[in-house]
Amino acid sequence: MSKPRIAVFSPAPPVPSGISDYVAELLPRLAGDIEIDLYLDGFETDSAALKKFVHCRPAEGFRDEHERIPYDLCVYHLGNAPCHNYIYPFLYSVPGLTVLHDLSLHDTRLKIAIEGWRGEDYRAEMAASYGERGETAAELALAGMHSSFLLRSFTLSELPVRASVMTVVHEEWVAGKIREAVPSAQVRSVPMGMDAAKVAQEQISAAREKFSIPKDSFLVGTFGLLTPDKGIAELLDAFARLLKQRPDARLLLAGGTGEDLPLDQMIAEKRLEGLAIPTGRLPMDEFLALMAACDVAVFLRWPTRRETSAAALRAMGLGTATVVSGLAHLRNLPDDAVIKVPVVDTERHLGRILYELAENEPLRKRLGATAKRYIIKRHSWDAVVERWLDLTSEAVDLAKTTEIDHSFLPAHLRQ
């Protein structure tokens, strides 16, 4: 029996995105059972694993290749970031399996409308998704009166879901929300694959030394692309409070910095130079070494797009005591594996939690050990790959038998 042949659309390294990194781990693991062509947005990947196991092609060549030998399935990895914008025309013309990494796609769709003077297209998408109340919300947003509440209440993920033969998410809570919004949708969930990684002590020591972190200091870190909604301001405030009680503490801000986060200025204003340490984007081995070097890893998120943080799962898999925002879609994370911070008055609660963890090494070790066991049980790559192979097979069959009437789409999405 021949392998199914699929086309995948997704950002990939070196694009600074958690989804890029995740796809670079997932696709090579599937390539033994599936023939994969990865269509990229005008760049070449620097991932050795992708280049070895996957055919990487420019997106503009997809239609000719699909016409020459039709793919069994197209898979679209969609998130709320500009690096996914190139995917939409393909998703709406060739129905396939859409992986929603963020439940809400609204921020990016609105940004396209405002920056490209395409307000009528945005208004049409809101109307097609939500009717008259969507049009009213669109008027408010285009007039500059949008808020995080509006952007979360109108996710703008309904149209991609309706245009797909199957939608896959990483949290069952998110799957339930999609089924409520689009009852006819075929929605499945699959845990995000993650290794319970090991990092040698020499690598940890070298990582601390590189960034001049004293050997015995209490080290807090946050990891991934640093943006305002990652709670960086609240984390800096909580860390400044911790310093009054633990002057030996240091804070790592590990990852690239978004254009809308004036990180150096924020650090200077709080007089945390040399104590709060930005690293810039890092190679994965160094990223993991610093994560393992931390006593506590903190992953805040507000407003939320109901995303799953691969970085938080990596920290848990390393056995690092982990703190996350207390969000509804993260209820499956056991309370004895992570500490969940309320999204209201986060800075005060986080300051208290950091001090408690700084003073209680046995608690940190218990959290880390429980978290690692949880990752091994629920997120092991063997189980995740098997689930993905089953879902791919199911979606291939659905693609053969499912016809989608695109008349529900606004005219600009049917072109």
C-alpha positions in Angstrom: 0.0 0.0 0.0 1.5 3.4 -1.0 2.0 6.2 1.4 -0.6 9.0 1.5 0.8 12.1 -0.2 0.1 15.3 1.7 0.8 19.0 1.2 1.5 20.9 4.4 1.4 24.7 4.8 3.1 26.2 7.8 5.8 28.6 8.9 9.1 26.8 9.7 12.5 27.7 11.1 14.0 30.2 10.9 10.7 32.0 11.3 10.5 33.0 15.0 7.4 31.1 16.0 6.6 28.3 18.4 4.5 26.7 15.6 7.6 26.8 13.3 9.6 24.9 15.9 6.8 22.4 16.6 6.2 21.6 12.9 10.0 21.0 12.5 9.7 18.4 15.2 6.4 16.8 14.1 6.8 16.4 10.3 10.0 14.4 10.3 8.4 11.9 12.7 5.5 11.4 10.3 7.6 11.2 7.2 8.2 7.4 7.6 4.5 6.7 7.0 3.5 9.8 4.9 5.0 11.5 1.9 5.1 15.2 2.8 5.6 18.3 0.8 6.0 21.4 2.9 5.0 24.6 1.2 6.8 27.7 2.5 6.2 31.4 2.1 9.1 32.4 -0.1 12.0 31.3 2.2 14.2 28.3 2.7 14.1 26.5 6.1 17.3 26.1 8.1 15.9 23.0 9.8 18.2 20.1 9.1 15.5 17.6 10.0 12.9 19.1 7.7 15.4 19.2 4.8 16.3 15.6 5.4 12.8 14.0 5.7 10.4 16.5 4.0 10.3 18.0 0.5 10.3 21.8 1.0 8.8 23.8 -1.8 7.8 27.4 -2.5 4.1 28.0 -2.0 3.6 29.6 -5.4 4.3 26.2 -7.0 1.6 24.3 -5.2 -1.2 24.7 -7.7 0.9 23.4 -10.6 2.1 20.4 -8.5 -1.4 19.7 -7.3 -2.8 19.8 -10.8 0.0 17.5 -12.0 -0.5 14.9 -9.3 -3.3 15.7 -6.9 -2.4 15.4 -3.2 -4.4 13.1 -1.0 -4.7 15.8 1.6 -3.7 19.4 2.4 -2.8 20.3 6.0 -2.9 23.9 7.1 -1.2 24.9 10.3 -2.9 28.2 11.2 -2.1 30.6 14.0 -2.7 34.2 15.0 0.4 35.7 13.4 1.3 37.4 10.1 3.5 34.4 9.1 0.3 32.4 8.5 -1.3 34.9 6.2 -0.1 33.2 3.0 -2.0 30.1 3.9 -5.6 31.5 3.6 -5.9 31.4 -0.2 -4.9 27.8 -0.3 -7.1 26.8 2.6 -10.2 28.3 1.0 -9.6 26.9 -2.4 -8.5 23.3 -1.5 -10.4 22.0 1.5 -8.2 20.0 3.9 -7.3 19.5 7.5 -6.8 22.7 9.4 -4.7 22.7 12.6 -5.8 25.6 14.7 -2.9 26.5 17.1 -4.9 29.5 18.3 -8.6 29.6 18.7 -8.8 33.3 18.0 -7.4 34.6 14.7 -9.0 38.0 15.1 -6.0 40.2 15.8 -4.3 39.2 12.5 -7.4 39.5 10.4 -8.1 43.0 11.8 -4.4 44.0 11.3 -4.6 43.0 7.7 -7.7 45.1 7.2 -6.3 48.2 8.9 -2.8 48.2 7.4 -4.0 47.2 3.9 -7.0 49.6 3.8 -9.3 46.5 3.4 -12.0 47.4 5.9 -14.8 46.1 3.7 -13.2 42.7 3.5 -12.9 42.6 7.2 -16.5 43.7 7.6 -17.6 41.0 5.2 -15.7 38.3 7.2 -17.3 39.4 10.4 -20.8 39.4 8.8 -20.3 36.0 7.3 -19.2 34.7 10.7 -21.6 36.4 13.1 -24.3 38.1 11.1 -25.6 41.5 12.1 -23.7 41.6 15.5 -20.5 40.8 13.6 -21.1 43.8 11.3 -21.7 46.0 14.4 -18.5 44.7 16.1 -16.6 45.3 12.8 -17.7 49.0 12.8 -16.4 49.4 16.3 -13.1 47.8 15.6 -12.5 49.8 12.4 -13.3 52.9 14.3 -10.5 52.1 16.7 -12.9 51.1 19.5 -11.9 47.4 19.7 -10.8 45.8 22.9 -9.3 42.5 24.0 -12.8 41.5 25.0 -14.1 42.0 21.4 -11.1 40.2 19.9 -11.7 37.2 22.1 -15.5 37.2 21.8 -15.3 37.1 18.0 -12.5 34.6 17.2 -12.8 34.7 13.4 -11.8 31.1 13.2 -15.3 29.9 12.1 -14.7 30.5 8.4 -11.5 28.3 8.3 -13.3 25.6 10.3 -16.3 25.6 7.9 -14.0 25.5 4.9 -12.1 22.4 6.2 -12.9 18.7 6.1 -11.5 18.4 9.6 -10.1 20.7 12.3 -7.5 19.6 14.8 -6.7 21.4 18.0 -4.4 20.6 21.0 -6.9 21.0 23.8 -10.3 19.3 24.2 -11.7 22.4 25.8 -10.9 24.3 22.6 -12.5 21.5 20.5 -15.7 21.9 22.5 -15.8 25.6 21.9 -15.5 25.0 18.1 -18.2 22.4 18.1 -20.5 24.9 19.9 -19.8 27.6 17.2 -19.8 25.2 14.2 -21.9 22.2 15.1 -21.4 20.5 11.7 -17.6 20.6 12.0 -15.5 17.5 12.2 -13.2 18.5 15.2 -10.5 16.4 16.8 -8.0 17.0 19.5 -4.4 15.7 19.8 -2.0 16.5 22.6 1.1 18.5 21.6 4.0 16.1 21.3 6.9 16.8 23.7 10.0 15.0 24.9 10.8 14.7 28.5 14.3 16.0 27.6 17.5 15.6 29.5 20.2 18.3 29.6 23.7 17.6 30.9 25.0 19.5 33.9 27.9 20.8 31.8 25.4 22.4 29.4 23.5 24.0 32.2 26.7 25.4 33.8 27.9 26.7 30.4 24.5 28.4 29.8 24.6 30.2 33.1 28.2 31.2 32.6 27.5 32.7 29.1 24.9 35.1 30.6 27.0 35.8 33.7 24.4 34.2 36.1 26.0 33.4 39.5 26.1 29.7 40.2 24.0 29.9 43.4 21.5 32.6 42.3 17.8 31.9 42.3 17.0 31.9 38.6 13.5 32.7 37.2 13.0 32.5 33.4 10.4 33.0 30.8 10.8 31.6 27.3 9.6 32.1 23.8 8.8 35.1 21.6 8.4 38.0 24.1 5.3 40.1 23.5 3.1 42.2 25.7 0.4 39.5 26.1 3.1 37.2 27.6 2.8 39.3 30.8 6.3 40.6 30.6 5.4 43.8 32.5 3.8 41.9 35.3 6.7 39.5 35.5 9.2 42.3 35.8 7.1 43.9 38.6 6.8 40.6 40.4 10.6 40.0 40.0 11.4 43.5 41.4 9.3 42.6 44.4 11.1 39.3 44.8 14.5 41.1 44.8 13.7 42.9 48.0 13.6 39.6 49.8 16.0 37.6 47.6 18.7 40.0 46.2 20.5 36.9 44.7 17.6 36.4 42.2 18.0 36.8 38.5 15.5 36.8 35.7 16.0 35.4 32.2 14.0 36.7 29.3 14.9 34.1 26.8 13.7 34.5 23.2 13.2 37.0 20.5 11.4 40.3 21.3 8.3 41.4 19.4 8.3 44.8 17.8 5.6 46.0 20.1 7.5 45.3 23.3 10.1 48.0 24.4 11.9 45.5 26.6 15.2 47.4 27.1 13.2 50.5 28.1 11.0 48.5 30.5 14.0 47.0 32.2 15.7 50.4 32.5 12.6 52.0 33.9 12.4 49.4 36.7 16.2 49.7 37.3 16.7 46.0 36.6 19.8 46.2 34.3 22.0 43.2 34.9 19.4 41.5 36.9 16.7 41.0 34.2 18.7 39.5 31.3 17.3 39.4 27.7 19.0 36.7 25.6 17.5 37.2 22.1 16.5 34.2 20.0 18.5 31.1 20.8 19.3 27.8 19.2 17.1 25.0 20.6 20.0 23.3 22.5 20.9 26.5 24.3 17.2 27.4 24.9 16.7 24.0 26.6 19.9 24.4 28.6 18.8 27.7 30.0 15.3 26.3 30.7 16.9 23.5 32.7 19.1 25.9 34.5 16.1 27.8 35.9 14.7 27.2 39.3 11.3 28.4 38.1 9.9 29.0 34.6 7.0 31.4 34.2 4.6 31.4 31.3 1.9 34.2 31.5 -0.7 34.9 28.8 -3.3 37.6 28.8 -5.2 38.3 26.7 -5.4 34.7 25.6 -6.1 33.2 22.1 -6.6 29.8 23.8 -3.2 28.7 22.6 -1.1 25.8 23.9 2.4 26.9 25.0 5.0 24.5 23.7 7.6 26.3 25.8 5.7 25.6 29.0 5.4 21.9 28.1 9.1 21.9 27.4 9.9 23.3 30.8 7.6 20.7 32.4 9.3 17.9 30.5 12.6 19.1 31.8 11.3 18.9 35.4 11.6 22.6 36.0 9.0 24.1 38.4 6.5 25.8 36.1 4.0 28.7 36.6 1.3 29.4 34.1 -1.7 31.7 33.9 -4.9 30.2 35.3 -6.8 29.9 32.0 -9.9 27.8 31.3 -8.4 25.8 28.5 -5.5 24.8 30.7 -7.7 23.0 33.2 -6.2 19.7 32.1 -2.8 20.7 33.6 -2.8 19.0 37.0 -2.7 21.4 40.0 0.2 19.3 41.5 2.3 19.7 38.3 2.1 23.5 37.7 1.1 26.5 39.7 -1.6 28.6 38.1 -1.7 32.4 38.6 -5.0 34.3 38.5 -5.2 36.7 35.5 -6.6 39.3 37.9 -4.0 41.1 39.9 -1.3 38.8 38.4 1.7 40.8 39.6 0.8 40.6 43.3 -0.1 36.9 43.1 3.0 36.1 41.1 5.3 38.0 43.5 4.0 35.8 46.4 4.4 32.6 44.4 7.9 33.4 43.4 8.9 34.1 46.9 7.3 30.9 48.1 9.1 28.8 45.5 12.4 30.6 46.2 12.1 29.6 49.9 10.8 26.1 49.3 13.2 23.8 47.3 11.2 20.6 48.1 8.1 22.2 46.6 10.0 23.1 43.4 11.3 19.5 43.1 7.8 18.0 43.7 6.3 20.2 41.0 9.1 19.4 38.6 8.9 15.7 39.1 5.1 15.6 38.8 5.2 17.7 35.7 7.8 15.5 34.0 5.7 12.4 34.7 2.7 14.1 33.2 4.5 15.0 30.0 5.8 11.5 29.6 2.2 10.1 30.1 0.2 12.5 28.0 2.6 14.1 25.5 5.0 11.4 24.5 5.9 11.6 20.8 5.1 7.9 20.2 1.5 8.3 21.2 1.1 11.7 19.5 2.6 10.4 16.2 0.2 7.4 16.3 -2.7 9.8 16.9 -1.6 12.0 14.0 -1.3 9.0 11.6 -4.9 8.0 12.5 -6.2 11.5 12.0 -4.4 11.9 8.7 -5.9 8.6 7.4 -9.4 9.7 8.6 -9.0 13.2 6.9 -7.8 11.6 3.7 -11.0 9.6 3.6 -13.1 12.6 4.4 -11.4 14.7 1.7 -12.5 12.0 -0.9 -16.2 12.2 0.1 -16.8 15.7 1.5 -17.9 18.5 -0.8 -17.8 22.0 0.7 -20.1 24.6 -0.7 -18.0 27.8 -0.5 -21.0 30.1 -0.9 -20.8 31.0 2.8 -17.5 32.8 2.2 -17.3 36.5 1.4 -16.4 37.2 -2.3 -12.8 38.2 -1.5 -12.1 34.8 0.0 -13.6 32.9 -3.0 -11.2 34.4 -5.5 
